[in-house]
Amino acid sequence: MVVDREMGDGGEAMAVSGPREEEGTGDAAAAETAEEGDGDVRASDGEDEEKVEEEDAAEDVKKEEEGLEEWSEIKLAIAELSPISRGGNGKLENSSSPPTLPFLSLSLLLLQMLDKIGPTMAVLRLDVQRNIERLQELYLLDPSKYSTLTSMVEKEAEEGTARKADSCARAILWLTRSMDFTVELLQRLEEEEGSDQQSLTQLVEAAYNASLKPWHGWISSAASKIAMKLIPERKIFVGWLVGTDPKYCGILKVEIETLVQLLQPFLVDIHATLAKFRLDRLKST
């Protein structure tokens, strides 16, 4: 230790420069001083270790409290929608022109949720990813011009390309329908939370039938039927959504209600925009 070296050097210097008969006295004094120094340092080290342990414990508690906020797709989606909502009246700001960036953020969160359902959603996930990339590409060409979804649809409507398979208008349409599916699934989870009456497969199938199936052709419908066989257990899926801690599962109902309250009017506005350009009835193969 630094203290040992400093005191030891001082003791040796005294022994060399001082009278021989004081050598023992000098060594004893140095040893005594060094021992006192060691005691002080050890006490200080102990206090520092306790302080570090307390700080680590506090940090662990903080991480635990914030864990759901950091990792829950539901909380992140609520955070995306809250700034553009008008509290309490179910409407969104600039409702006639749904903003592009929150829509893209919600679409990315949808991808994460589909990943949690598992490989059964691989086909739908791939479509969602491609549609996101298509919108991102157009948005980045001119962020100010394409800051709303309406501006994107208007551009393609004027060009006569809105109905094409690779159009941004179709990308918006299918991403919106995928979010409709998400709302249907989460509402069913929330309604049956704690009852475990239906499996996740049953809930996903019911959500699919209510949202996506009416717009799917026989190819897409057949692929969906095969996908239903690979869905995980309900308890596992809920754990992936909010964590396995019972206190997190207990607030799932409240958070789903909040998300649906914010998301539904947003989707209604997008559907209205698509209907305005007669794009809301398009189907896949």
Disulfide bonds with the S-S distance in Angstrom:
none
